[in-house]
Amino acid sequence: MSTKEMHFIQLILIATLFWTGVDAVINLKYTVDEDQKAGTEIANIVEDAKEAGFVIDPRQPALRVISNTAPQLVDITPAGLLINKQKIDRDTFCRQTPRCFISLEVMSNSMEICMIKIEIKDLNDNAPSFTRDHIDLNISETATPGTRIPLEGANDPDSGIFGVQKYEITPKDMFGLDIKTRGDGSRFAELVLEKPLDREKQSHYSYVITALDGGDPPKFDTVTLNIKVIDSNDNNPVFDQAVYTVKVMENSPNNTLVIDLNATDPDEGTNGEILYSFNSYVSEKTRDLFKIDPRTGIISVTGELDFESTNVYEIDVQAKDLGPNSIPAHCKVTVNVMDANDNVPVIKMLSANSEMVEVSENAQLGYVIALVRVSDRDSGANGRVQLRLQGNVPFRLQEYESFSTILVDGRLDREQMDTYNLTIQAVDSGIPPLKSTKSLTVKVTDENDNPPHFTKPHYHEMILENNTPGAYLLSVSAKDPDLGLNGTVTYQIVPSQVRDMPVFTYVSINPTSGDIYSQRSFNHELTRTFEFTVLAKDGGNPSLTSNTTVRIVVLDVNDNTPVMTTPPLINGTAKVSIPSNAGVGYLVTQVQADDYDEGENGRLTYSISEGDRAYFEIDQVNGEIRTTRTFGESAKSVYEITVVAHDHGKTSLTASAFIVIYLSKDMNDQESVGTVNLSLIFIIALGSIAAILFVTMIFVAVKCKRDNKEIRTYNCRVAEYSYGNQKKSNKKKKLSKNDIRLVPRDTEETHKMNVVSCSSLTSSLNYFDYHQQSLPLGCRRSESTFLNVENQNARNAAPNHGYHHTFTGQGPQQPDLIINGMPLPEVSTCSVLQVVL
C-alpha cells in the first residue's frame, strides 16, 4: 500500500468517526501459536466484526488494512480472513519479551474501524544449551564453606516458563548450586562450597551441571565441571562488593568510563599484583561493547550502545594475583543502558480539516470528534508519550494501540459556550520531558434542547373588583436561549374551570407578548381568587414547552351597603315594648346588620342618630340598646330612636332602622306577679314542712301522755323486793327497748343510760343488771338520774361489772325515766348506779 493511499484512508477514517461516534471503533483479540505454517487461518475478521455490530459490505475486499506492525508475518485476505504469511518464530520476533503482540488497524467499507491484536504464544521448541562442553575451575584448599563461584549459564531462546528454570549438580557431595536471576529474567547458577577441602585427601573433583527448562517434559543440556584443589598463597584478591550496578547513557562515546573496579590483596610483590579480566563465558557482543584494563580494572565503552537493542549487560569480572596458586576473586557488573531523550513527540490530526471540527450540542457522551496519532522515536520512558487536553473542557482523550480519539466527555450547551479551542499536548516521560502541542477548534452547533423558561415560577396579581372587562391585568415572560425558531416563544392558556366556567371567560392572553387581559368584571364576593396555567412553547420540531401558574386575587371594594337583620323591620321600622318600671341599663333590644364586604369595608359600628337619645344608648360593637334612666309617672308611653349601622370603608356606607319603644304597665304588673308567685311558692313549701313537723310533735306528745297513765308507782322496797325475787330466777330476761323510754338530757352522753337505785338498797345486791325484766321503782322524781349504758363492745371487753355510786343533789329538773311508757314517781332520795357494760 502506497503512502498516498494510506493518507487517503486516514482521511476517510476521520470522516467516519464524525458520523459513527465511539461505537465505530471495536477491539478484536486473538492468540496464535508460533511455528504455524504459512497460510494458516487465524480468524475470520468479517464474521467477528458482524457480531460486534459492523455493517459489512458484501463486496470485496470487505476490510482494508490501515496499519500493521508485522506485515511480513500476518495479513487480511480480501474475504476478511486473518492469516499468517510465513512461519512465525516468536523467539526471533520478540526474543525474551514476556508477551508478544502483533497489532493491526482495519476499516470496513461502511467506514467502521476495527482494532486487531494478535498475541503470539510461545512453544517449548528450544532446549537450553551451554556454549561449551566443560568448565574448569581452580579453588584453594583454604576456601571456607559458603564460598561462591558464579558459573556460566545456559541459553534458551524460549521465554517465560519455557526458558531455563533451574540447574542441578551431580553428584551432591562437596558442592551445591544456588539459582540466581539476572535483570533480563534469565537464570544462572552459583557454585557453593558446602564442606571444607583437603588437598591431601582429594585434589580433583568432577561434576555434571544440568540446565532444565519448564516444559513438560522439560528439555535440558549438560556441561562437565572440573574442579582442581590447589595450594594457596597467604592472601587472595578481594572485591569490596560482589555485585556492582552502573548506568550509562546510550550513544555514549568510546572510552566513556563505566566503572573503576578495585580489588585488594595485602601481599607484597607479585603476590599482591592483581590482573583484571572478563570471565571466559562473557559473550563476544559484550566484549565488543566494553573493555577492561587488566592493570587498573577500569571498564569503558568501546562500541555503540543502543538502548532499543539491549538495555542491560551483565559482565562477570575476575581479579587474580600473580603469585603461585592464585585464587581469583569474582564480581558481577550490571550495566544499565539509559535511553537518551533526544526526540520530540509529533502530533498529527487525521481529519479532513485539521484546524476545526463541528459537533452538535446534543452529542452523547463518548461521541468521537477527532482522531489523533502521536509518535516518538525514543524508546522506553523517553518514547512513552502522554496526550493531554489542556484546560477544563467537556472533552477527553481515548487512547488505542496506535492512535487516540477525542471524545465528548460532558454536556455541550451552545447557549453557554458555542466554541472551544482545544490544545492537545504530547509529553514524553524523558528527563527532562520533551513536549509538543497542537490546536483544534471545536464549533458547537445548535439544537432545540432548551424549553422556554419563565422569569418567575409563579405569578401573583391583585386586582380590584368591579374592573372593566378587557382591562390589562399582567404580563408573563419566558426566555428560550436557542437560536431561530428553536428560540421563538408563544403563549397560551391551558384550559381549566373557574367556578364551573371555562377560564377563557375570565381571562385571555396575547400569544406573542404574554399580556393577560380580563374578560369580565370580577366580583370579590363571588370570586375572591382563582388560578390558571399559562403554557409557553417554542418553534422547534418537536417543540419544547414549560408552564407557570398565575394567581389572580380579587380585592374587595366597599360596594355593599349594610343590611339590618335584627330586629325584623317592617318598612324600616321595628316596634319594641319594655316595662314602664325598667331600670337603668335595661336591655331594650339588640340591633344587628350584615355587610358582605370584608375587612374594614365589612366592619360595622352602631350609633343612635336621632330620637330620644337621652333615654337610650347603644353599644357600638354589638348593637345592644339599653336604657340610661328610669321612667317616672310622667313618662310618655312611646319613645322613638333612629339607629344607624355604618361600615369603615374609605367611602362609608350606612343602613338605618327606626325603633319605636313602648312603655307597658301591664307588662310591669305581669312581671311583679311573677315575682310574687315565686315567693309564695317558697313560703308554702316552708309552711308545709313546718305543719308536718307540728303534727308529728303533737302525735308524739299524745302518745307519751297515754303511756304515762299506765305506769304503776313503786317504792324502793318494792324495787328491792322485786329485784331479790328476780335474782333467784335462773333465767334473766333482757331489758327490751319497749320497757325503757328515755327522755334525752343535754348533759348526758348519747351512748349511756342512767338507772335509778334507791338509797335503801344497802345490801350487796345494790346494783341493777340491765338483763332484769323490770326496773326498781319508787324513787323521787326530783332525785332521779339515768342509767348510762355503754355499747355492747365495751361490755364484752370488760366482763366484770363495775359499780359506781353517784349522788345527785338538788339541781335542775331532770328528764323523766319512762318505764313501760310511764314516768317514774317521785320517791325518797336515790342514788345512781352506773353499770358499765
RAQUI-V384773 format. One line per field, one symbol per residue. phi: phi as a letter, one per 20 degrees, with the letter a starting at -180 (. if undefined). psi: psi as a letter, one per 20 degrees, with the letter a starting at -180 (. if undefined). burial: I if it has 9 or more other ideal C-beta (glycine too) atoms within 8 Angstrom, else O. A space follows every 50 residues. Layout:
# RAQUI-V384773
phi: ???
psi: ???
burial: ???
This chain:
# RAQUI-V384773
phi: .fffffffffffgfffffeemfffdccccccbffmfffnffeadffffff feofeefffdffcdeebbfbffdcadfgeneeceebfedffefdlefgcc ccdccccefemddcedcdeeefdedcefbefbebcdcdbffefegofdcf dfeedcffdmfeefdbccdcedcecccceccefenfdbddecfdcfecff ebdccccdeddceefcffebbcbeddddecfdffcdfcefcecdcccbff mffgmffeadebddbffdmffdedddafffefffffffecccefeemedc ecceecffebdccddedccceefflfdfecbcdedeeefeeccegddcee bfcfdbcdbffegfgnfedadccccbffdmffeeddecefnececbdded fcbcdedfcafecffebdbcdededdcedfcffdbbcbdbeddeeecfdc fgcffcfbdccdcffmfegnffdacdbcdcffelffdedccbefgadclm cgffedcbcffdenfdcedbeedffdcebbcbddddceefcffdcbbbdd dddeefdfdcfgcfdbfgdclmccdcdcffegefnffeaceccdcffdmf fdedcdbeebneffecccffeemfdcfdbedefeffecccbddddcedfg dfdcccceddddedfgffffffgfffgfffffffffffffffffffffff fffffffffeeeeceffgffffffffffffdedffeffeccddgcfedff dccedecfffedffeebceffffcefdoffffdecceedefffffffcfe fddcecddefbffeffeddlncfffecfgcdedddee
psi: prhggghghhghgghghhhhahiiprppprqpqrjqqqjppgrnhgghhg hijqoppiqqphqppgqpimhigqrprhikporphrpoohhhgicjphpp qppqpqprijlqqppppppopqqmjpqqpqiriqppqppqijpqpippoq qprqpohqrchiaphrqqpprnfhqrqppqprhjiqqrqpppphqqqohh gpiqqprppppqajrnqqqrqqqpopppprqqagqqqpqiqhppprqpqq jprqjppgqoqoqqoirrbhhjpppqqqqhjpqhgghhhqqpohghjppr piaopohhgpippoppqqpprjrqlpoqqqrpooooppppnjppqpppom qhoihpqqqqijprpjppiqpppqqpirrchhiopppqoqrnqlrrpopa gjrqqpqpjrppohhhoippopopppprjroqqqrqqpqpppppqqqmjo qqoqhqhqpppppqrkrppjqpgrqqpqqoirqchhjppqqqpppaqolk qqhiigrrqphhhjppqqirpqohigohqqqrppppprjroqqqrrrqpp ppooqqqmjppqpphprpqokjqppqpqqhjpapjpogrppqqqpirrch hipqpqqohrbmihiqqpphgijppqqirrpahjqripqpqppppqakrh opqrqqpopppppogghgghhghhgghghgggggghhgghgggggggggg gggghhhhhipqpqahggggghggghhiphpqpqpriihpppoqphiqqi jrpppppqiiniriklrppiiqhqqpriqqhijqaqpoorrhghghhnhp ppppppppapaqpqqqpppliqqqrparpqrpoopp.
burial: OOOOOIOOIIIIIIIIIIOIIIOIIIOIOIOIOIOIOOOIOIIIIIOIII OIOIOIOOOOOIIIIIOIOOOOIIIIOOOIIIIIIOOIOIIOIIOIOOOI IIIIIIIIIOIIIIIIIIIIIIIIOIOIOIOOOOIOIIIIIOIOOOIIII IIIIIIOIIOOIIIIOIOIOOOOOIOIOIOOIOOIIIIIIIIIOOOIOIO OOOOIOIIIIIIIIIOOIIIIIIIIIIIIIOIIOIIIOIOOOOIOIOIII OOOOOIOIIOIOIOIOIOOOIIIIIIIIIOIIOOOIIOIIOIIOOOIIII IIOOIOIOOOOIIIIIIIIIIOIOIIIIIIIIIIIIIIIIIOIOIIIOII IOOOOOIOIIIOIOOIIIIIIIIIOIOIOIIIIIIOIIIOOOOOIOIIOI OOIIIIIIOOOIIIOOOOOIOIIIIIIIIIOOIIIIIIIIIIIIIIIIOI IIIIOOOOIOIOIOIOIOOOOOIIOIOIOIOIOOOIIIIIIIIIOOOIOO OOIIOIIOIIOOOIIIIIIOIIIIIOIOOIOIIIIIIIIIOOIIIIIIII IIIIIIIIOIOIOIOOIOIOOOIIOIOIIIOIOOOIOIIIIOIOIOIOOO IIIIIIIIOOIIIOIIOIIOOOIIIIIOOOIOOOOOOOIIIIIIIIIOIO OIIIIIIIIIIIIIOOIIOOIOOOOOOOOOOOOOOOOOOOOOOOOOOOOO OOOIOIIIOOIOOIIIOIIIOIIIOIOOOOOOOOIOOOIIIIOOOOOIOO OIIIIIIIIOIOOOIIIIOIOIOIIIIIIIIOIIIIIIIIOOOIIOOIOO OOIOOOOOOOOOOIOIIIIIIIIIIOIIOIIIIIIII
